[in-house]
Amino acid sequence: MSDRDRYLSRPLPVPSRRLGRLVRIGGLTGGLVGRAAWVGAGELARGRRPDFERLMLTPANAARVTVELARMRGAAMKLGQLISMEAGEYLAPELSEILASLRSEAHAMPGPQLKKVLADNLGRDFLKRFRKFDVTPIAAASIGQVHRAVTKDGAELAIKVQYPGVRESIDSDIANLGAVIRWSGLVPRGLDLAPLLEDARSQLHEEADYAAEAESMTRFADLLEGDAHFAVPRPHPELCTRDVLAMEFMPGIPVERMTSAPQKLRDGIAERLIALLLRELFEFRLIQTDPNFANYRYDETEGRIVLLDFGATRSYPEPLVEDFRALLRAGLAEDRCAMQEAATRIGYLNSDLPPARLSVLLEMMEMCFAPLRQTSPFDFGASDLPRRLTEAGIALGRDREIVPVPPTDALFLQRKVAGIYLLSARLGARVALRPLVAPYV
C-alpha cells in the first residue's frame, strides 16, 4: 500500500462548516506556494532562473491537491474528479494518475460523525432497524460513503450516507477551489475552467438531494426492468431521507478496472453503454448525466452492468430530443447546412459567429460524426479524435467571447457522451457505431 493509499484509508472528520473549509483551502494554497518557493530558491542558488509554472505543475503538488480534496470531500472533491475526467487525457501521465484516484477514493467519516448523521435522519435508535450494520464503508466518494447492512427481515442493502455540511458549502467550495486550481497550473494552459466549475456546482446541488435521487433510481429501475444487460438497485423507502439513501445491494467490480478482460467482453460492455445512452436520449428522454466511471460496475456472475448514482438525472423535452435527432441525421448524411440549422436550434451555434469560427465549429462536429458513419468497428483506444478535438477547442477558447455557451441540457449531454467515449477508450473497446445509431435516425 502506498503512502497516499494509507492516508486515504484513514477515517477523518469532514469539515462541515464553511469557515473550516475555507481555512483548509487557504492552507492548501499556502502549501503549494511554499513548496514552489522552496524549490525555486534552490534553483536561484544554483544560478538558474525558476520557472513558476513548472514548479507548480509537479507530481508532489498534484498529490498534495488530491489528498486535500479527498479530505474535504463534497464540492472540492467533485471538482477534482471533473478535471481528472475532462482534462486527464491531456495532463502529464503521472499527474493524471494521481488526480484519477479522486474518482474512487476518499476518506471515510469517523464513527461518531457517521453516527450523528444516521441518528439525525433515522432516529437515535436507528441500529434497532438492522440485523447487521457494517460501520466500515465499502466506498467513500465526493458526496457520501456507502455501508453494507442487513435489515431485520434479511434484506441486504447498500446505504449511502451524505457527509455533513456538503450541501451548504457547495457554492463557496467551487468558487474558492476554482481560484486555487486556476493559478496552480494543475490544468492545461488554454483549458476553459468556467464550464467545469458551473457543471460541478449544478451537479452537486442535484446530487445532494438523496430523496430526489431515490425517485430517479426507481424510474430507471422501472425502465430497465427485465433487461438482461443491466441491473439497477431499487431504493428501500423506509430508510431513505434527504441525507440517507438505502438501496438493494448489488455486487460488481468497477468497469474501468476491466482493461485486461478479453477483448470481446470489453467491446460488449462499451457497446451496451453506448446503446443505453441512445435509449436514454431518444426513448426515455431521461439521462443519467454524471459520466463518472465509478457509476458502472460489472457483475461477472450475472454478466450484466450494474448502474449506480442517479443524483444527476435530467429529463429532456421532446422538442429538444427531436433537434438532437435532426443533428444526428444531418451528421450521418454529411449535410453541413442541416447540421448547422439543428445545432443552432440546440444552442451549440448562433447567428453572431464569424464565418471562420462557424466553419471551425462545424468541422469539429464533423470530426465527431465520422466514427458514427462507419459500419466497421471503431477503435476507441487507438483513435486520436480526443486530441484533435482538444487542440481545436483550445484554439477556439482563446477568443471566448465569440464561442457560444450551450444551454445546460446540451452541456450535460455533451459531458455524458464524452464520459462514455473516454470509458470506451480506457477499455480499448472496438465497436461498430453505425448499427447502433441507425435506428434513431
Secondary structure in CASP SS format (residue, H / E / C, confidence):
PFRMAT SS
TARGET T0000
AUTHOR 0000-0000-0000
METHOD secondary structure of the structure
MODEL  1
M C 1.00
S C 1.00
D H 1.00
R H 1.00
D H 1.00
R H 1.00
Y H 1.00
L H 1.00
S C 1.00
R C 1.00
P C 1.00
L C 1.00
P C 1.00
V C 1.00
P C 1.00
S C 1.00
R C 1.00
R H 1.00
L H 1.00
G H 1.00
R H 1.00
L H 1.00
V H 1.00
R H 1.00
I H 1.00
G H 1.00
G H 1.00
L H 1.00
T H 1.00
G H 1.00
G H 1.00
L H 1.00
V H 1.00
G H 1.00
R H 1.00
A H 1.00
A H 1.00
W H 1.00
V H 1.00
G H 1.00
A H 1.00
G H 1.00
E H 1.00
L H 1.00
A H 1.00
R C 1.00
G C 1.00
R C 1.00
R C 1.00
P C 1.00
D C 1.00
F H 1.00
E H 1.00
R H 1.00
L H 1.00
M H 1.00
L C 1.00
T C 1.00
P H 1.00
A H 1.00
N H 1.00
A H 1.00
A H 1.00
R H 1.00
V H 1.00
T H 1.00
V H 1.00
E H 1.00
L H 1.00
A H 1.00
R H 1.00
M H 1.00
R C 1.00
G H 1.00
A H 1.00
A H 1.00
M H 1.00
K H 1.00
L H 1.00
G H 1.00
Q H 1.00
L H 1.00
I H 1.00
S H 1.00
M H 1.00
E H 1.00
A H 1.00
G H 1.00
E H 1.00
Y H 1.00
L C 1.00
A C 1.00
P H 1.00
E H 1.00
L H 1.00
S H 1.00
E H 1.00
I H 1.00
L H 1.00
A H 1.00
S H 1.00
L H 1.00
R H 1.00
S C 1.00
E C 1.00
A C 1.00
H C 1.00
A C 1.00
M C 1.00
P C 1.00
G H 1.00
P H 1.00
Q H 1.00
L H 1.00
K H 1.00
K H 1.00
V H 1.00
L H 1.00
A H 1.00
D H 1.00
N H 1.00
L H 1.00
G C 1.00
R C 1.00
D C 1.00
F H 1.00
L H 1.00
K H 1.00
R H 1.00
F E 1.00
R E 1.00
K E 1.00
F E 1.00
D C 1.00
V C 1.00
T C 1.00
P C 1.00
I C 1.00
A E 1.00
A E 1.00
A C 1.00
S C 1.00
I C 1.00
G E 1.00
Q E 1.00
V E 1.00
H E 1.00
R E 1.00
A E 1.00
V E 1.00
T E 1.00
K C 1.00
D C 1.00
G C 1.00
A C 1.00
E E 1.00
L E 1.00
A E 1.00
I E 1.00
K E 1.00
V E 1.00
Q E 1.00
Y C 1.00
P C 1.00
G C 1.00
V C 1.00
R H 1.00
E H 1.00
S H 1.00
I H 1.00
D H 1.00
S H 1.00
D H 1.00
I H 1.00
A H 1.00
N H 1.00
L H 1.00
G H 1.00
A H 1.00
V H 1.00
I H 1.00
R H 1.00
W H 1.00
S H 1.00
G C 1.00
L C 1.00
V C 1.00
P C 1.00
R C 1.00
G C 1.00
L C 1.00
D C 1.00
L H 1.00
A H 1.00
P H 1.00
L H 1.00
L H 1.00
E H 1.00
D H 1.00
A H 1.00
R H 1.00
S H 1.00
Q H 1.00
L H 1.00
H H 1.00
E H 1.00
E H 1.00
A C 1.00
D C 1.00
Y H 1.00
A H 1.00
A H 1.00
E H 1.00
A H 1.00
E H 1.00
S H 1.00
M H 1.00
T H 1.00
R H 1.00
F H 1.00
A H 1.00
D H 1.00
L H 1.00
L C 1.00
E C 1.00
G C 1.00
D C 1.00
A C 1.00
H C 1.00
F E 1.00
A E 1.00
V C 1.00
P C 1.00
R C 1.00
P E 1.00
H C 1.00
P H 1.00
E H 1.00
L H 1.00
C C 1.00
T C 1.00
R C 1.00
D C 1.00
V E 1.00
L E 1.00
A E 1.00
M E 1.00
E E 1.00
F C 1.00
M C 1.00
P C 1.00
G C 1.00
I E 1.00
P E 1.00
V H 1.00
E H 1.00
R H 1.00
M H 1.00
T H 1.00
S H 1.00
A C 1.00
P C 1.00
Q H 1.00
K H 1.00
L H 1.00
R H 1.00
D H 1.00
G H 1.00
I H 1.00
A H 1.00
E H 1.00
R H 1.00
L H 1.00
I H 1.00
A H 1.00
L H 1.00
L H 1.00
L H 1.00
R H 1.00
E H 1.00
L H 1.00
F H 1.00
E H 1.00
F H 1.00
R C 1.00
L E 1.00
I E 1.00
Q E 1.00
T C 1.00
D C 1.00
P C 1.00
N C 1.00
F H 1.00
A H 1.00
N H 1.00
Y E 1.00
R E 1.00
Y E 1.00
D E 1.00
E C 1.00
T C 1.00
E C 1.00
G C 1.00
R E 1.00
I E 1.00
V E 1.00
L E 1.00
L C 1.00
D C 1.00
F C 1.00
G C 1.00
A C 1.00
T E 1.00
R E 1.00
S E 1.00
Y C 1.00
P C 1.00
E H 1.00
P H 1.00
L H 1.00
V H 1.00
E H 1.00
D H 1.00
F H 1.00
R H 1.00
A H 1.00
L H 1.00
L H 1.00
R H 1.00
A H 1.00
G H 1.00
L H 1.00
A H 1.00
E C 1.00
D C 1.00
R H 1.00
C H 1.00
A H 1.00
M H 1.00
Q H 1.00
E H 1.00
A H 1.00
A H 1.00
T H 1.00
R H 1.00
I H 1.00
G C 1.00
Y C 1.00
L C 1.00
N C 1.00
S C 1.00
D C 1.00
L C 1.00
P C 1.00
P H 1.00
A H 1.00
R H 1.00
L H 1.00
S H 1.00
V H 1.00
L H 1.00
L H 1.00
E H 1.00
M H 1.00
M H 1.00
E H 1.00
M H 1.00
C H 1.00
F H 1.00
A H 1.00
P H 1.00
L H 1.00
R H 1.00
Q C 1.00
T C 1.00
S C 1.00
P C 1.00
F E 1.00
D E 1.00
F C 1.00
G C 1.00
A C 1.00
S C 1.00
D C 1.00
L H 1.00
P H 1.00
R H 1.00
R H 1.00
L H 1.00
T H 1.00
E H 1.00
A H 1.00
G H 1.00
I H 1.00
A H 1.00
L H 1.00
G H 1.00
R C 1.00
D C 1.00
R H 1.00
E H 1.00
I H 1.00
V C 1.00
P C 1.00
V C 1.00
P C 1.00
P C 1.00
T H 1.00
D H 1.00
A H 1.00
L H 1.00
F H 1.00
L H 1.00
Q H 1.00
R H 1.00
K H 1.00
V H 1.00
A H 1.00
G H 1.00
I H 1.00
Y H 1.00
L H 1.00
L H 1.00
S H 1.00
A H 1.00
R H 1.00
L H 1.00
G C 1.00
A C 1.00
R E 1.00
V E 1.00
A C 1.00
L C 1.00
R H 1.00
P H 1.00
L H 1.00
V H 1.00
A H 1.00
P H 1.00
Y H 1.00
V C 1.00
END
